[in-house]
Amino acid sequence: MQNEIEDYYRQGGETRRLDAGAGRWEFLRTWDLLQRTLPAAPLAILDVGGATGVYAGPLAAQGHRVHLIDPMPEHVAAAAALPGVTAAVGDARALAEPDAAYDAVLLFGPLYHLVARGDRIAAWREAARAVRPGGLVVAATISRFASLLDGYVRGYLAHEVFARMLDHTLATGEHRNLGDDRHWFTTAYFHRPDEPPGEAAEAGLDFVRSAAVEGPLWMLPALDEVLADPARTEQALRLLRQVEGEPHLWGASSHLLTVARRPA
Ligand SMILES: C[S@@+](CC[C@H](N)C(=O)[O-])C[C@H]1O[C@@H](n2cnc3c(N)ncnc32)[C@H](O)[C@@H]1O
């Protein structure tokens, strides 16, 4: 992993990133999608780029056997302390896992940190190899337009450096943090919504579906008020289920999930 990505994660933000606001909404929606995508427990699940185990922990609590891979030793140590989760340091492009050993593989992180397309295909191929025939690969990507929207929502576009970064991102998909604000994230690739199915197909997987994670709701100024109210949260989840497969909204969602299957 590149040094600047390591430096970014060494600051330790992943333990609390999904606790509030847009992060909490990202977690609730990703979890909701996972619950409707994965077959019932017990499955053998490989969580590649699983960080501190935000999804691995709850999946293990449901009775799945979860093994987590991440390049950051600090993340792996935190994940390995979770009940029912095993974890090891590793890289999505070269997994030290046997062929066809898992019922499902999650790629929630690697695809947006691998800037070169060949590296992303390698990560998809490794997931396709580790999952059993008929098993699922579920992958998260970040929208090409997330930085543009974030620039306005959070006021980052007031900074000339951010505006320059954004021009490059919109043109190429490549995001490089040229400033010193950690909220501007780190080296990443931001996909156009139509790209992940092609990457999955190139790795030999059958595309199943794409779904918006947050939809446009991550931009709501009053998002925390909605999430503090169980009835309003349930309403938002119900509405997002209705539009998650709507391609016209995908680019406005911060994250997109792509579901693909290894041919039987
Ligand atoms: C933003 S975190 C996402 C964590 C969690 N999976 C989630 O969805 O909230 C991205 C994770 O991807 C990991 N990562 C980055 N490059 C990777 C690679 N080449 N292989 C595997 N994991 C990688 C990082 O260390 C980090 O833990």
The ligand as an SDF file (V2000), in Angstrom:
LIG
                    3D

 27 29  0  0  0  0  0  0  0  0999 V2000
  -12.1930    3.3580    4.2520 C   0  0  0  0  0  0  0  0  0  0  0  0
  -11.5460    1.8160    4.8430 S   0  0  0  0  0  0  0  0  0  0  0  0
  -13.0270    0.8280    4.7280 C   0  0  0  0  0  0  0  0  0  0  0  0
  -13.1460   -0.1000    5.8690 C   0  0  0  0  0  0  0  0  0  0  0  0
  -14.4140   -0.9620    5.8950 C   0  0  0  0  0  0  0  0  0  0  0  0
  -14.2980   -2.1030    5.0000 N   0  0  0  0  0  0  0  0  0  0  0  0
  -15.6360   -0.1660    5.5450 C   0  0  0  0  0  0  0  0  0  0  0  0
  -16.2540   -0.4350    4.5130 O   0  0  0  0  0  0  0  0  0  0  0  0
  -15.9780    0.7390    6.3130 O   0  0  0  0  0  0  0  0  0  0  0  0
  -10.5680    1.1360    3.5040 C   0  0  0  0  0  0  0  0  0  0  0  0
   -9.7430   -0.0660    3.9540 C   0  0  0  0  0  0  0  0  0  0  0  0
   -9.1190   -0.6480    2.7990 O   0  0  0  0  0  0  0  0  0  0  0  0
   -7.8260   -1.0690    3.1770 C   0  0  0  0  0  0  0  0  0  0  0  0
   -7.0050   -1.2140    1.9690 N   0  0  0  0  0  0  0  0  0  0  0  0
   -6.3980   -0.2590    1.2390 C   0  0  0  0  0  0  0  0  0  0  0  0
   -5.6990   -0.7960    0.2220 N   0  0  0  0  0  0  0  0  0  0  0  0
   -5.8920   -2.1500    0.3010 C   0  0  0  0  0  0  0  0  0  0  0  0
   -5.4100   -3.2680   -0.4390 C   0  0  0  0  0  0  0  0  0  0  0  0
   -4.5970   -3.1120   -1.5060 N   0  0  0  0  0  0  0  0  0  0  0  0
   -5.7940   -4.4990   -0.0610 N   0  0  0  0  0  0  0  0  0  0  0  0
   -6.6100   -4.6840    0.9930 C   0  0  0  0  0  0  0  0  0  0  0  0
   -7.0720   -3.6640    1.7420 N   0  0  0  0  0  0  0  0  0  0  0  0
   -6.7240   -2.4130    1.4060 C   0  0  0  0  0  0  0  0  0  0  0  0
   -7.3470    0.0180    4.1330 C   0  0  0  0  0  0  0  0  0  0  0  0
   -6.2680   -0.4000    4.9420 O   0  0  0  0  0  0  0  0  0  0  0  0
   -8.6240    0.2990    4.9190 C   0  0  0  0  0  0  0  0  0  0  0  0
   -8.6860   -0.5020    6.0720 O   0  0  0  0  0  0  0  0  0  0  0  0
  1  2  1  0
  2  3  1  0
  2 10  1  0
  3  4  1  0
  4  5  1  0
  5  6  1  0
  5  7  1  0
  7  8  2  0
  7  9  1  0
 10 11  1  0
 11 12  1  0
 11 26  1  0
 12 13  1  0
 13 14  1  0
 13 24  1  0
 14 15  1  0
 14 23  1  0
 15 16  2  0
 16 17  1  0
 17 18  1  0
 17 23  2  0
 18 19  1  0
 18 20  2  0
 20 21  1  0
 21 22  2  0
 22 23  1  0
 24 25  1  0
 24 26  1  0
 26 27  1  0
M  CHG  2   2   1   9  -1
M  END
$$$$
